[in-house]
């Protein structure tokens, strides 16, 4: 699969992924009113979503972008010498 995540799309994925990791940490630390099973489920879902976003940003490849026909990756200009 070729790269299809770049530029602003990649930056947004990184920022949102880090925000979701922080939200997961807050849920674990202060999620007592949610109850034990619900707190764990919410934390796991947040962590999984963060993992997907950070993983696709790092690999610069996203199956959802491919399915939708989106490509935000700009190929670097090769230097001709």
Secondary structure by P-SEA (a helix, b strand, c coil): ccccccaaaaaaaaaaaaaaaaaaaaaaaccccccaaaaaaaaaaaaaaaaaaaaaaaacccaaaaaaccccccccccccc
